[in-house]
Every structure is written in structure tokens, then in C-alpha cells.
């Protein structure tokens, strides 16, 4: 039996713009374009990189022709809206209109940011579980969703599954939130479902991923799942995530097939942030780096004085210096010509990963971290405290990853 096709991207330069064609086999199923200056491509022969870089740098969101068919979307555990951002770009690529219906998150600043970027729907600060009753969705929840839902997306909390969690890994009660996606799907009956989590979710002791898969299958969905590596599809960092895809229309392609269809050469840190290198420091936290303790500032200076990317043990705190450790990247300097390591909520601290800027004696600004996460300039965070920015950006799923998977779900529909 032949495997289902995954969509591919093809690019052509046209009078100051780059046209992106989405093809399913030999059939063009979507066209879109972005303005790109002649000098816009880091490599004039790499139109995919030029297109994506132009998208990241756009100050205003690209428009869609009026009259496009709507795709009505519910985003659970939405955070600031990175999954929705990727889904919206997939809609634009296919000539469809992203229509937000409901977004739910527990954090006020995330809900505020979602509402700012996706007006028209309801962005609600609450627990996803509060929308559920013993027999499914509460009646007042259903009242919010008149008109149906096409796409259900969500990234349930992943800390309980994370390999960085040494306390409740694989056995955290919050891991069960993953299954709430199936409980919503049972009532909403969306055409497509996308669920995101860390790869470790597959090994939860309660088998929540396997149970969710089984429940969706019993509802008539055809499913695919797998781990996607962001750097392989153009995200300028190494970030692996497990995705479950479900469709009522057709069998979704395997995640490995989607990754192969959209494969890109590794994009380095410089590709994402070179134009921000000497951007004026702003009073807004978004464009200013963290202030470091003098000891850490001396450690950063040491890396540059000795042209190093890894801090030697004698320069580290006693907890590293006096015993064997595997934290080589902590206090590390990023590589200008390589993809970044995974961006986390600690990107403003040199003591939480390899987050010292390659070319400047500081850590990444939130703006730079957002670019590495594939969050574009036209996505508005508004005035936010540094802690909220770091949480929203560090917890986000790179929209390029959501774009790739939503594109595969919706292409040909």
C-alpha cells in the first residue's frame, strides 16, 4: 500500500517578491508571495531561506486575498499562540483563512498576547479542565463554539514528560492533561487535530499518548505520529518535538515523510539574528539583554578574551568546578555559524545553557530568542516584563514546525 504524500514547497523569484508554491505530488494546491529585496537572500540560490527570512523580518503580517475559505481553529494550552501562528501560515500558504474561535491558557500574559495577535476569537484565561464536565464539554463551552471547528490544536504541559525533570518525569499527574485533547475532540468533531509535546511523552507510565491515540481512532480519525527535528526543516535551532496528527479526511503522512518533504540545510544563528546585532538597546525588555551578576559578566568576558565557546572548569562555580559534570553547554557561548541549542525559558541567563551571544558580550535579547524560535517580527508581544517574555518565548513551539504539520493535514482538502 502506497504511503500518503506530504506537501512540498517550491519557490520562484518574481519582480521583487518570492512566490511560494505548495505542491501535492505534481499538483499545485496553494500559492502565496512575500516581498523580498534583491539583497534579501543570504544565498541568492537559496530562495527558501530568503523567503523564510523575509517572513521573519516582516513588520506587519502578510495579508490574504479576501474570500478565502475559513479554517475555524481552537487552540488549547495555547501559550502566546505559536502553534496558531504556524497554523495561520499554513492556511495562507494554501489560500485559506485562519479564523480563531477559542484559545485557552492558564497564564494571563499568554492569553493577552494571543488576543492581541489573533483578534476575533475568544482568548480565555482558565484551566482547560474547567471547560470539561463528566460527560464531555460543558453546555456554556459549547455555546462559545457555534459554527463548528475545523482544526483543534494544542500543546499540553510538557514539564512532567521532559528529560530535564528529574522529580516527576513520566509520572506527573499533569501529564494526564494530554488526554483532554481527545475529550474536546469527542464533542467538537474537528476535521483535523494536532497535538504537540516533548518526545518523552510517549513513555509516560500511564500510557496517556497511547490511550489518546486509541480514543481518537475509535472516533473515526486516521492518525500519524512521530518526532520532528526543527533544524531539519529550517528552524535555526535544535529542537525535537513529538506530534500526533489526526484527520477525518485522509490518512496523514508520517512525520518522517513530512520532515523529508520540507528538508532544508541547517540554518545557523547568524541567519536568524545578524540584522539585530547592533540594534539600539530599548527601554522595552524585548530588545534589551538581561543584566548579569558581575561574576557571570566576568565569565562572559573570559569566553571572548580567550576566543572560547565552552567555559573551562576553573572559571565555573564550585558546584561544577569541584566535581565531574556533564553541563558543558552551561555558561557557553553560541556558535555564529551553527544552529542554536534548544531555546528554553532560561535564555536570558548564561547559567542555564549556551545562551551567551556569539558576537557580543551578553546573552540573547528576547527579540533574538524569538527569531531563533521562528517567531516573526510582526508577532506583537506588547509591553511585557522580562520574565513573561522569557516564559512565552522559551515555551513556544517554533511556528515553522506547526506550519509543516498543519500543511500536511490540510493540503488537498
Number of C-alpha atoms within 10 A of each C-alpha: 3 4 10 14 18 25 27 22 17 14 18 13 17 12 10 12 17 21 21 20 21 23 20 18 11 9 11 17 17 20 17 18 21 20 18 22 13 12 9 17 19 12 11 13 9 13 21 21 20 24 23 18 21 20 23 21 16 16 13 12 14 14 11 16 10 9 9 14 12 14 20 20 26 27 25 25 26 26 31 30 29 28 28 30 24 24 28 25 24 28 25 22 23 23 20 21 22 23 22 23 23 23 28 24 24 16 18 16 21 25 23 18 21 28 20 17 18 21 12 12 18 18 25 21 17 16 14 19 11 10 17 16 11 6 8 16 19 13 11 9 13 14 9 13 17 9 9 17 21 18 28 25 25 24 24 24 19 22 19 23 25 17 14 9 12 10 9 14 20 22 15 16 10 14 24 18 17 23 17 19 23 22 19 19 21 16 12 19 19 22 21 25 26 25 23 24 24 21 18 17 26 17 15 18 14 15 14 18 21 14 14 19 20 14 17 20 15 11 13 12 24 18 22 18 19 16 18 21 19 26 22 20 21 22 28 28 25 17 20 18 18 18 23 21 26 27 22 18 14 17 17 27 21 22 23 15 18 21 22 14 17 16 16 17 13 19 21 20 25 20 21 25 21 13 11 14 13 8 10 9 12 10 8 12 18 22 17 20 20 17 12 15 10 9 12 19 15 13 20 25 15 17 21 15 9 9 10 15 20 16 19 16 15 10 16 17 12 10 9 17 13 11 8 9 10 7 14 15 18 19 26 25 27 24 19 16 13 16 22 25 19 18 24 19 18 16 24 25 22 25 18 16 22 27 29 25 22 23 14 14 17 23 27 25 23 23 22 24 27 26 23 30 29 28 25 23 17 15 22 15 21 14 11 14 12 18 12 16 25 23 18 24 27 20 19 23 27 27 24 24 29 25 22 24 26 25 25 25 27 23 21 16 9
